[in-house]
Amino acid sequence: MSEKKLNALFDSFSDPEDPESMDLEGIGRICEEMGVDPNTDVRALVVPWKLGAVKRPGCLAREEFVAGMKKLKKDTVKGLGQLLPSFDTGFLERDEFRDFYKFAFRFSLEGTKRTLEKELVMDLLPIVVDENRAPHLPHFLLFLSACEHKVITLDQWQSFLQFSQTTALDCKDFDEDGAWPILLDEYVEFRLAQLVKA
C-alpha cells in the first residue's frame, strides 16, 4: 500500500477549502464512481463507516481515509468498489449492525449539534434499517410524522432499534416500567390506538 498513492487519491476527493478533510460531496463522488446512489443507498454510509470516519460528522479525515484503505487493502476507488457486496448491511452480525446503526446517527449530525431533526430521521431510518431488523419501522415512521417532537436524540435512535427487536408488533408485551425514552411510550400509545381502529 503506497501512502503517496492513497494521499493523491484522497486529494482528488478532498474539500478544496479544507484539504485534510473529505466532506459529504467528496464521499458522494466516491460512491457515484462505484455505482452507489449517495442519497438512497445504505452502502453510501457503510463506506465512511468501513473507512473509520469518527472525528467529525459528515467528514472523512485524511488519516482516517489512508488508514481505512490500508485496512481494506485497497488503493483505488475501483478496488473499493470490489468490496461492495460485503458492504450490504444484511450480512452484518447483530452487534456489528448496532455499531453501524449508531455510526449512521453520529455521522449525520450537523456541526456540534447532538440531535437530528425529525424530518432527517424519517428519511434516514428507512435507508439504515429495514423491517427485518426493525419490524416496527413503518408504524414508527407514521408516528413520527404525527408527533410533536422536533428532534431525535442518540438515546431515542438507539432505543428504537432495541425496542423494535424485543417488542411484539401489537405491543402487548411492552414493559411500561422499562427504562424506555418517553418517545417510545408515546409510540406504544399511538400503536395501540392504531390497532383499536383496525
LINPEJO-V770407 format. One record per run of one state. SS is the DSSP state (helix for helix, strand for strand, loop for the rest). FROM is the first residue (numbers start at 1). LEN is the number of residues. If there is no record, write none. Layout:
# LINPEJO-V770407
ss = [SS;SS]
from = [FROM;FROM]
len = [LEN;LEN]
This chain:
# LINPEJO-V770407
ss = [loop;helix;loop;strand;loop;strand;loop;strand;loop;helix;loop;helix;loop;strand;helix;loop;helix;loop;helix;loop;helix;loop;helix;loop;strand;helix;loop;helix;loop;strand;helix;loop;helix;loop]
from = [1;3;12;15;16;18;19;21;23;24;34;43;51;60;62;73;77;82;84;88;89;92;94;108;115;118;129;137;147;151;154;167;182;198]
len = [2;9;3;1;2;1;2;2;1;10;9;8;9;2;11;4;5;2;4;1;3;2;14;7;3;11;8;10;4;3;13;15;16;1]
